[in-house]
């Protein structure tokens, strides 16, 4: 029992130095650990693919978000947004498409499309349902400004015509 108390007291007295040493050791071993992880992933490629597929099937919103991040890196458009920012943006618009006001599955849509110089920052993103996003295609249209109380009747009429087309 005395040893336990002595060890606890020593840790409290030398906590900063102990943590610094641990961090230094972990940092020094990081390349080695990364190499081991990469080697394991190569050897167990099918298991990794199955694990990723199961995770993405259980979490489709994460899969969509990762796909957008990859697309942004490929196009070199710049900018990113987090899953939390996306969920907050959807909540701001009551989890409704800003175009048709329906609560379908929402997709991030670039107000200024990437092909026209837009970035993937959250300020350039608006939540649209799949139908509205496909119809908008590569047009530069900001539906967020229309999402106000004064425009609700006009928007409902427009939404009916939009989905009927």
ChimeraX attribute file (.defattr): number of C-alpha atoms within 10 A of each C-alpha:
attribute: neighborCount
match mode: 1-to-1
recipient: residues
	/A:1	5
	/A:2	7
	/A:3	8
	/A:4	9
	/A:5	10
	/A:6	11
	/A:7	11
	/A:8	13
	/A:9	12
	/A:10	11
	/A:11	14
	/A:12	11
	/A:13	11
	/A:14	11
	/A:15	13
	/A:16	11
	/A:17	11
	/A:18	13
	/A:19	12
	/A:20	11
	/A:21	12
	/A:22	12
	/A:23	12
	/A:24	12
	/A:25	11
	/A:26	12
	/A:27	12
	/A:28	11
	/A:29	11
	/A:30	12
	/A:31	11
	/A:32	11
	/A:33	13
	/A:34	11
	/A:35	11
	/A:36	12
	/A:37	12
	/A:38	12
	/A:39	12
	/A:40	12
	/A:41	14
	/A:42	12
	/A:43	11
	/A:44	11
	/A:45	12
	/A:46	11
	/A:47	12
	/A:48	14
	/A:49	12
	/A:50	11
	/A:51	12
	/A:52	13
	/A:53	13
	/A:54	11
	/A:55	13
	/A:56	15
	/A:57	12
	/A:58	11
	/A:59	11
	/A:60	11
	/A:61	17
	/A:62	14
	/A:63	16
	/A:64	15
	/A:65	18
	/A:66	15
	/A:67	12
	/A:68	16
	/A:69	17
	/A:70	12
	/A:71	14
	/A:72	17
	/A:73	14
	/A:74	10
	/A:75	11
	/A:76	12
	/A:77	18
	/A:78	15
	/A:79	15
	/A:80	16
	/A:81	16
	/A:82	13
	/A:83	14
	/A:84	9
	/A:85	13
	/A:86	19
	/A:87	13
	/A:88	13
	/A:89	18
	/A:90	20
	/A:91	12
	/A:92	11
	/A:93	16
	/A:94	13
	/A:95	19
	/A:96	19
	/A:97	26
	/A:98	26
	/A:99	24
	/A:100	23
	/A:101	18
	/A:102	16
	/A:103	13
	/A:104	14
	/A:105	14
	/A:106	21
	/A:107	21
	/A:108	21
	/A:109	23
	/A:110	26
	/A:111	22
	/A:112	18
	/A:113	19
	/A:114	19
	/A:115	11
	/A:116	11
	/A:117	9
	/A:118	17
	/A:119	22
	/A:120	25
	/A:121	15
	/A:122	16
	/A:123	12
	/A:124	18
	/A:125	22
	/A:126	24
	/A:127	28
	/A:128	29
	/A:129	21
	/A:130	16
	/A:131	17
	/A:132	20
	/A:133	20
	/A:134	11
	/A:135	12
	/A:136	15
	/A:137	12
	/A:138	16
	/A:139	13
	/A:140	13
	/A:141	14
	/A:142	16
	/A:143	16
	/A:144	16
	/A:145	9
	/A:146	14
	/A:147	16
	/A:148	11
	/A:149	8
	/A:150	9
	/A:151	11
	/A:152	13
	/A:153	10
	/A:154	10
	/A:155	21
	/A:156	15
	/A:157	11
	/A:158	14
	/A:159	18
	/A:160	11
	/A:161	11
	/A:162	15
	/A:163	11
	/A:164	7
	/A:165	7
